[in-house]
Amino acid sequence: MSCALSAVVRVVLASDLKECTKTREGETKLGQLFAVVPASLVACSPIAEEVLRNRGTPGSQRECTCGTCNCELVGPEVPGLGRLDLVGLRAWLTSQSAIRFVVLGVPEDIGPRANFGRGGAKSSWKPALDSLCNVQSNQFLSGSEFLILGSLFVCDLLSQDHSTVAKMRETVTQIDERLWPIIRSIVGAGKIPVVIGGGHNNAFPIMKGSAFGLADLGVMQMERSVLNVINLDPHSDFRRLEGRHSGNPFSYAFEEGFLNKYVVLGLHENYNTQHALSQFSSHPDRLKFITYEDIFVKELTTFRAAVRDSIDFTQGACGLEIDVDAIENVPASARTSSGLEPLHARQFAHCGGSTLAKLVYLHIAEAAPVLSHIKVDYKTGKLITYIITDFAKAVLTKTS
């Protein structure tokens, strides 16, 4: 399959990290040690013209739809916004042995809206980055293990006509096509993408890009590899193939051959269609769910045992998915009043990172700080940071 050789991104610059990181004499924060993409890999000059073509008349005022890329700026260059050389990125990452994780934001919420849900998931990238930068660098985690890539440019897509569900779903497909080649370059370089959403629709291009990236690495002798996924989520996201949205990334990946084995951990009995559940019954060797009710209401098993069961089912190349709407009372696209504790999400990230033999990616989806009942929500970004750092520490300890 042909793959884009470049992608439009808002690259995080060293100056961005400096602005995010609150320094203090005698201390070092992760943000002071994070790597950024070399300027030589980003062609900045043509992008301002491209953005202006997509957004309207040059010189007019515009609002940045995603809140992160600053594409309303007008001039010969938009700082950090450029066309990233994906071939060069893969080659450079391959040469950087210290970097293990590549952090990428996808500030969009059209996927949940195309699934008849609420928007807001586009608001998690900046709070998560701010919080991540201000973690202490110490014996538990240095920061030099991370490349902060930046965020996928989607402002032009979010500004399109979305007057119908069909138009929204077409936009989701366009986001798919922008995202998967980036993931392919990261995985193909032997690094682990850490993706901060965004809607859960982005799981499909992440799986697609990971599958091709694994094939590029020679993990399997085929044009594309298939991988396994464990999804901590009250919803299976295995809805019908009715056009792309946040409710069907895994059914599309299963249908198109990118997903081999799939476990939904913490599935809610009340909020999954019989059609989706029947798919699991029809493929018991490849599809599995463990319900929230079995763990916490009926107490037929424990959370730790359910995580262990999920890992045993998906041995091999595996991605980890965490839908924040699984966690009780955290602002999310489908916020729940009965769900997991933050500790459970942290334990899941740790257990997956420390136990899975071939860990491919981590995706944290659907967090929506903008939907918080308080004016400024710092807690959601901090929770995402806890999950990322627990995951990274587990992976690093396992391989040290």
C-alpha positions as CSV (number, residue, x, y, z in Angstrom):
1,M,0.0,0.0,0.0
2,S,1.3,3.5,-0.9
3,C,2.1,5.7,2.1
4,A,2.4,9.4,2.4
5,L,6.1,10.6,2.5
6,S,5.2,13.6,4.6
7,A,2.5,14.8,7.0
8,V,1.3,18.2,8.2
9,V,2.0,18.6,11.9
10,R,2.4,21.3,14.5
11,V,5.8,20.2,15.7
12,V,6.6,21.0,19.4
13,L,9.6,23.3,19.4
14,A,12.3,23.6,22.1
15,S,10.8,27.0,22.9
16,D,7.4,25.4,23.4
17,L,8.8,23.0,26.0
18,K,10.6,25.9,27.7
19,E,7.3,27.8,27.9
20,C,5.4,24.8,29.3
21,T,8.1,23.8,31.9
22,K,8.2,25.6,35.2
23,T,11.8,25.5,36.3
24,R,13.3,25.8,39.7
25,E,16.9,26.0,40.8
26,G,18.4,22.7,41.9
27,E,15.6,20.7,40.1
28,T,15.2,19.2,36.7
29,K,11.8,18.6,35.0
30,L,11.1,16.1,32.2
31,G,10.4,19.0,29.9
32,Q,14.0,20.1,30.1
33,L,15.2,16.7,28.8
34,F,12.6,15.9,26.2
35,A,13.9,15.6,22.6
36,V,12.2,17.6,19.8
37,V,12.2,16.9,16.0
38,P,15.2,18.4,14.2
39,A,14.3,21.5,12.2
40,S,15.8,19.9,9.1
41,L,12.9,17.4,9.0
42,V,10.2,20.1,8.9
43,A,9.5,22.3,5.8
44,C,7.8,25.3,7.3
45,S,7.6,27.9,4.5
46,P,5.0,26.3,2.3
47,I,2.6,25.5,5.1
48,A,1.3,29.0,5.8
49,E,0.2,29.3,2.2
50,E,-1.5,25.9,2.4
51,V,-3.3,26.8,5.6
52,L,-4.5,30.1,4.1
53,R,-5.8,28.3,1.1
54,N,-7.8,26.0,3.3
55,R,-9.0,28.6,5.8
56,G,-10.1,31.5,3.6
57,T,-8.9,34.9,2.4
58,P,-5.3,35.8,3.4
59,G,-5.0,38.5,6.0
60,S,-8.4,37.8,7.6
61,Q,-8.7,36.8,11.3
62,R,-9.2,33.2,12.1
63,E,-9.8,31.1,15.2
64,C,-7.5,28.1,15.7
65,T,-10.1,25.3,15.7
66,C,-8.0,22.8,17.6
67,G,-6.5,25.3,20.0
68,T,-2.9,24.1,19.6
69,C,-1.5,24.8,16.1
70,N,-1.8,28.6,16.0
71,C,-2.9,28.4,12.4
72,E,-4.6,31.7,12.7
73,L,-1.2,33.4,12.4
74,V,-0.5,34.9,9.1
75,G,2.9,35.4,7.6
76,P,5.6,33.7,5.6
77,E,5.9,31.0,8.3
78,V,3.7,29.6,11.1
79,P,6.1,28.6,13.9
80,G,6.3,24.9,14.3
81,L,3.6,24.2,11.7
82,G,5.1,22.4,8.8
83,R,5.3,19.4,6.5
84,L,7.2,16.6,8.3
85,D,9.5,14.4,6.3
86,L,8.3,10.9,7.4
87,V,11.2,9.1,5.7
88,G,13.7,11.3,7.3
89,L,11.8,11.0,10.7
90,R,12.1,7.2,10.6
91,A,15.8,7.3,9.7
92,W,16.6,9.9,12.4
93,L,14.6,8.0,15.1
94,T,16.3,4.7,14.1
95,S,19.6,6.5,15.0
96,Q,18.4,7.7,18.4
97,S,18.9,4.8,20.7
98,A,18.1,6.8,23.8
99,I,14.6,7.6,22.6
100,R,12.0,4.9,23.4
101,F,8.7,6.8,23.2
102,V,7.3,9.3,20.7
103,V,4.4,11.5,22.0
104,L,1.8,12.7,19.5
105,G,-1.4,14.6,20.0
106,V,-4.5,14.4,17.8
107,P,-6.6,17.4,18.8
108,E,-9.9,16.5,17.2
109,D,-13.4,15.6,18.4
110,I,-15.2,15.0,15.1
111,G,-15.1,11.3,15.6
112,P,-17.3,11.3,18.8
113,R,-19.6,13.8,17.1
114,A,-19.9,11.6,14.1
115,N,-21.0,8.8,16.5
116,F,-23.8,11.1,17.9
117,G,-21.6,11.9,20.9
118,R,-20.3,15.1,22.5
119,G,-17.3,17.1,21.4
120,G,-14.5,18.2,23.6
121,A,-11.9,15.6,23.1
122,K,-9.8,18.0,21.1
123,S,-9.0,19.9,24.3
124,S,-6.8,17.3,26.1
125,W,-3.4,17.6,24.2
126,K,-2.2,20.9,25.6
127,P,-3.1,20.2,29.3
128,A,-1.5,16.8,29.0
129,L,1.7,18.2,27.5
130,D,1.8,20.9,30.2
131,S,1.5,18.4,33.0
132,L,4.0,15.9,31.4
133,C,6.6,18.6,31.1
134,N,6.5,19.4,34.8
135,V,7.1,15.9,36.1
136,Q,10.4,15.7,38.1
137,S,13.3,14.1,36.3
138,N,14.8,11.6,38.8
139,Q,15.9,8.0,39.3
140,F,12.4,6.8,38.3
141,L,12.2,8.5,35.0
142,S,14.7,10.8,33.2
143,G,12.8,12.4,30.3
144,S,15.6,11.7,27.8
145,E,13.6,8.6,26.7
146,F,10.9,10.7,25.0
147,L,10.6,12.6,21.8
148,I,7.7,15.1,21.9
149,L,6.7,15.1,18.3
150,G,3.8,17.5,18.3
151,S,0.2,17.4,17.2
152,L,-1.4,16.3,13.9
153,F,-2.7,19.3,12.0
154,V,-6.5,18.9,11.7
155,C,-7.7,22.5,11.9
156,D,-8.6,22.7,8.2
157,L,-10.6,19.5,8.5
158,L,-12.5,20.6,11.7
159,S,-13.4,23.8,9.9
160,Q,-15.2,21.9,7.0
161,D,-19.0,21.7,6.6
162,H,-20.3,19.2,9.1
163,S,-24.0,19.8,8.7
164,T,-24.7,16.1,8.3
165,V,-23.4,12.9,9.9
166,A,-22.2,11.7,6.5
167,K,-19.9,14.8,6.2
168,M,-18.5,14.3,9.7
169,R,-17.7,10.6,8.9
170,E,-15.9,11.7,5.7
171,T,-13.8,14.0,7.8
172,V,-12.9,11.1,10.1
173,T,-11.7,9.2,7.1
174,Q,-9.5,12.2,6.1
175,I,-8.0,12.2,9.6
176,D,-7.3,8.5,9.2
177,E,-5.3,9.1,6.1
178,R,-3.2,11.8,7.8
179,L,-2.4,9.9,10.9
180,W,-1.5,6.3,9.9
181,P,1.6,7.2,7.9
182,I,3.1,9.0,11.0
183,I,2.4,6.0,13.2
184,R,4.0,3.7,10.6
185,S,7.2,5.8,10.6
186,I,7.4,5.7,14.4
187,V,6.8,2.0,14.8
188,G,9.0,1.3,11.7
189,A,11.8,2.9,13.6
190,G,11.4,0.6,16.5
191,K,9.9,3.3,18.8
192,I,6.6,3.2,20.8
193,P,4.0,5.8,19.9
194,V,2.2,7.4,22.8
195,V,-0.9,9.0,21.3
196,I,-3.1,11.5,23.2
197,G,-6.5,11.9,21.6
198,G,-8.8,12.9,20.3
199,G,-11.7,10.6,19.8
200,H,-11.4,6.8,19.9
201,N,-11.8,6.8,16.1
202,N,-8.1,7.3,15.9
203,A,-7.5,3.8,17.1
204,F,-8.1,2.6,13.6
205,P,-5.3,4.6,11.9
206,I,-3.0,3.9,14.9
207,M,-3.6,0.1,14.3
208,K,-3.2,0.5,10.6
209,G,0.1,2.4,10.9
210,S,1.4,0.0,13.6
211,A,0.6,-3.0,11.4
212,F,2.6,-1.6,8.5
213,G,5.4,-0.4,10.8
214,L,5.8,-3.8,12.3
215,A,6.0,-5.2,8.7
216,D,8.7,-2.6,7.9
217,L,10.6,-3.8,10.9
218,G,10.5,-7.4,9.6
219,V,8.4,-8.6,12.6
220,M,6.3,-10.6,10.0
221,Q,7.2,-11.4,6.4
222,M,4.2,-9.8,4.7
223,E,3.2,-6.4,3.4
224,R,1.4,-5.6,6.6
225,S,1.4,-7.2,10.0
226,V,-1.5,-7.8,12.3
227,L,-1.5,-7.0,15.9
228,N,-3.5,-7.6,19.1
229,V,-5.1,-4.9,21.2
230,I,-6.4,-4.6,24.8
231,N,-8.9,-1.8,25.3
232,L,-9.8,-0.5,28.7
233,D,-13.3,0.8,27.8
234,P,-16.9,0.5,28.8
235,H,-17.7,0.3,25.0
236,S,-16.5,-2.3,22.5
237,D,-16.3,0.3,19.7
238,F,-17.2,-2.5,17.4
239,R,-20.3,-0.9,15.8
240,R,-21.4,-1.5,12.2
241,L,-19.2,-0.5,9.2
242,E,-21.4,2.5,8.5
243,G,-18.8,5.2,7.9
244,R,-16.0,6.0,10.2
245,H,-16.6,7.4,13.7
246,S,-15.4,6.8,17.3
247,G,-17.7,3.8,17.7
248,N,-16.2,1.5,15.1
249,P,-12.4,1.7,14.9
250,F,-12.0,-1.9,16.0
251,S,-14.6,-3.4,13.7
252,Y,-13.0,-1.6,10.7
253,A,-9.5,-2.8,11.7
254,F,-10.8,-6.3,12.2
255,E,-12.6,-6.2,8.8
256,E,-9.5,-4.8,7.0
257,G,-7.1,-7.3,8.5
258,F,-5.1,-5.1,10.9
259,L,-6.5,-6.5,14.1
260,N,-5.9,-10.1,15.1
261,K,-7.0,-10.5,18.7
262,Y,-9.0,-7.9,20.7
263,V,-10.0,-7.7,24.3
264,V,-12.4,-5.2,25.8
265,L,-11.7,-4.9,29.5
266,G,-14.4,-3.3,31.7
267,L,-17.1,-3.4,29.2
268,H,-20.5,-2.1,30.5
269,E,-23.4,-4.4,29.9
270,N,-25.8,-1.5,29.5
271,Y,-24.1,0.3,26.7
272,N,-23.2,-2.1,24.0
273,T,-25.4,-3.2,21.1
274,Q,-26.4,-6.8,20.6
275,H,-24.9,-6.6,17.1
276,A,-21.5,-5.8,18.5
277,L,-21.7,-8.4,21.2
278,S,-22.7,-11.0,18.7
279,Q,-19.5,-10.4,16.7
280,F,-17.6,-11.4,19.8
281,S,-19.7,-14.6,20.2
282,S,-19.0,-15.4,16.5
283,H,-15.2,-15.1,16.9
284,P,-14.4,-16.4,20.4
285,D,-10.8,-17.3,19.4
286,R,-10.1,-13.7,18.4
287,L,-12.6,-11.4,20.3
288,K,-13.1,-11.3,24.0
289,F,-14.7,-9.0,26.6
290,I,-14.6,-9.0,30.4
291,T,-17.5,-6.9,31.8
292,Y,-17.3,-4.2,34.5
293,E,-20.2,-6.0,36.1
294,D,-18.4,-9.3,36.3
295,I,-15.4,-7.6,38.1
296,F,-17.0,-5.1,40.4
297,V,-20.8,-5.9,40.7
298,K,-21.0,-9.7,40.6
299,E,-17.3,-10.0,41.8
300,L,-16.7,-13.1,39.7
301,T,-13.1,-12.0,39.3
302,T,-10.7,-9.3,40.4
303,F,-9.4,-6.4,38.3
304,R,-5.8,-7.7,38.4
305,A,-7.0,-11.2,37.4
306,A,-9.0,-9.6,34.5
307,V,-5.9,-7.7,33.3
308,R,-3.8,-10.9,33.5
309,D,-6.5,-12.8,31.6
310,S,-6.5,-10.1,28.9
311,I,-2.7,-10.2,28.5
312,D,-2.7,-14.0,28.3
313,F,-5.3,-13.8,25.5
314,T,-3.3,-11.3,23.4
315,Q,0.3,-12.5,23.6
316,G,2.3,-11.2,20.7
317,A,2.6,-7.7,19.2
318,C,0.0,-5.7,21.2
319,G,-1.3,-2.2,21.6
320,L,-2.9,-0.7,24.7
321,E,-6.0,1.5,24.5
322,I,-7.4,3.5,27.4
323,D,-10.7,5.3,26.9
324,V,-10.9,7.9,29.6
325,D,-14.7,7.5,29.8
326,A,-14.0,4.2,31.5
327,I,-12.8,6.2,34.6
328,E,-15.6,7.5,36.9
329,N,-16.4,11.2,36.8
330,V,-13.4,12.2,34.6
331,P,-14.5,14.7,31.9
332,A,-14.8,12.7,28.7
333,S,-16.9,12.5,25.6
334,A,-19.1,9.9,27.3
335,R,-18.5,10.6,31.0
336,T,-19.6,7.8,33.3
337,S,-21.0,8.0,36.8
338,S,-20.1,4.4,37.5
339,G,-16.7,3.3,36.4
340,L,-13.1,2.6,37.2
341,E,-10.9,4.5,39.6
342,P,-7.9,6.4,38.3
343,L,-5.8,3.8,40.1
344,H,-7.2,1.0,37.9
345,A,-6.1,2.9,34.7
346,R,-2.6,3.3,36.1
347,Q,-2.4,-0.3,37.1
348,F,-3.6,-1.3,33.6
349,A,-0.9,0.8,32.0
350,H,1.8,-0.6,34.4
351,C,0.8,-4.2,33.9
352,G,0.6,-3.9,30.1
353,G,4.0,-2.1,30.0
354,S,5.7,-4.6,32.3
355,T,4.2,-7.8,31.0
356,L,3.5,-7.7,27.3
357,A,6.5,-9.1,25.4
358,K,6.0,-6.9,22.3
359,L,4.4,-3.6,23.3
360,V,3.6,-1.6,20.2
361,Y,1.7,1.6,21.3
362,L,-0.3,3.4,24.0
363,H,-3.4,5.4,23.0
364,I,-5.3,7.5,25.5
365,A,-8.6,8.6,24.0
366,E,-11.7,10.7,24.6
367,A,-10.5,12.9,27.5
368,A,-12.3,16.2,27.3
369,P,-11.0,18.7,30.0
370,V,-13.2,21.4,28.4
371,L,-16.3,19.6,29.6
372,S,-15.2,19.8,33.3
373,H,-17.5,21.6,35.6
374,I,-14.7,23.8,36.8
375,K,-13.3,26.8,34.8
376,V,-9.7,25.5,34.5
377,D,-9.2,21.7,34.6
378,Y,-5.7,20.7,35.5
379,K,-6.6,17.3,36.9
380,T,-7.4,15.6,33.6
381,G,-4.0,16.4,32.1
382,K,-2.3,15.3,35.2
383,L,-4.2,11.9,35.1
384,I,-3.1,11.4,31.5
385,T,0.5,12.1,32.7
386,Y,0.3,9.6,35.4
387,I,-0.8,6.9,32.9
388,I,2.0,7.8,30.5
389,T,4.7,7.8,33.1
390,D,3.5,4.6,34.7
391,F,3.5,2.9,31.3
392,A,7.0,4.3,30.4
393,K,8.5,3.3,33.8
394,A,7.1,-0.3,33.4
395,V,8.5,-0.6,29.8
396,L,11.9,0.7,30.8
397,T,12.2,-1.4,33.9
398,K,11.3,-4.5,31.9
399,T,14.0,-3.8,29.3
400,S,16.7,-2.5,31.5
